[in-house]
Amino acid sequence: MPWREAFPYTDEELPGVFLSGARYREGLTQVQLSKRSGIPRRHISEMENNKRPIGKQNARKLAKALNVDPRRFLRARI
């Protein structure tokens, strides 16, 4: 089965899905991630729900707080 069929998210949704999953994997609430990253909790919620782009600066902060590669939070530029 192709991964797109098993994981039915659009390219635009993937960064938010990955952010939510990485936060869950680390066992953090949005408030805890906010304190670790310096990003307001409201912005984290909006990024997870694809209402706010993550951007390069926030991707670096989130990656450091969640121990992941920051490129995972950025949409692929095709």
C-alpha positions in Angstrom: 0.0 0.0 0.0 1.4 3.4 -0.9 2.1 5.6 2.2 -0.2 8.3 0.8 -3.1 5.9 1.0 -2.3 4.9 4.6 -1.5 8.5 5.6 -4.2 10.6 3.9 -2.9 14.1 4.5 -2.1 16.8 2.0 1.4 18.3 1.7 0.1 21.4 3.4 -1.2 19.4 6.4 1.9 17.3 7.0 4.0 19.9 9.0 1.1 20.3 11.5 0.6 16.6 11.8 4.3 16.0 12.3 4.4 18.7 15.0 1.5 17.2 16.8 3.0 13.7 16.6 6.5 14.8 17.7 5.0 16.6 20.7 2.9 13.5 21.6 6.0 11.3 21.2 7.9 13.5 23.7 4.9 13.4 26.1 4.5 17.2 26.1 1.5 19.4 26.3 1.3 22.5 24.2 2.0 24.6 27.3 5.1 22.6 28.0 6.3 22.8 24.4 5.6 26.6 24.6 7.9 26.9 27.6 10.7 24.8 26.0 10.5 26.6 22.6 9.6 30.1 23.6 6.7 30.0 21.1 3.3 31.1 22.4 0.9 28.1 23.1 -1.7 29.7 20.9 0.7 29.7 18.0 1.6 26.1 18.5 -2.1 25.2 18.4 -2.5 27.2 15.2 0.5 25.5 13.7 -0.8 22.0 14.6 -4.1 22.8 13.1 -2.6 24.3 9.9 -3.9 27.8 10.6 -0.4 29.3 10.9 2.7 28.4 8.9 5.6 27.1 11.0 8.4 29.1 9.2 12.1 28.6 9.4 12.7 30.3 12.7 10.0 28.4 14.6 11.0 25.2 12.9 14.5 25.5 14.4 13.0 26.3 17.9 10.6 23.4 17.7 13.2 21.0 16.4 15.5 21.8 19.3 12.7 21.4 21.8 11.5 18.1 20.2 14.9 16.6 19.2 14.0 16.3 15.5 15.3 17.7 12.2 13.8 21.2 11.6 13.2 20.4 7.9 10.4 18.0 9.0 8.3 21.1 9.9 8.7 22.8 6.6 6.6 22.1 3.5 8.4 20.6 0.6 9.0 23.2 -2.1 8.2 21.5 -5.4 
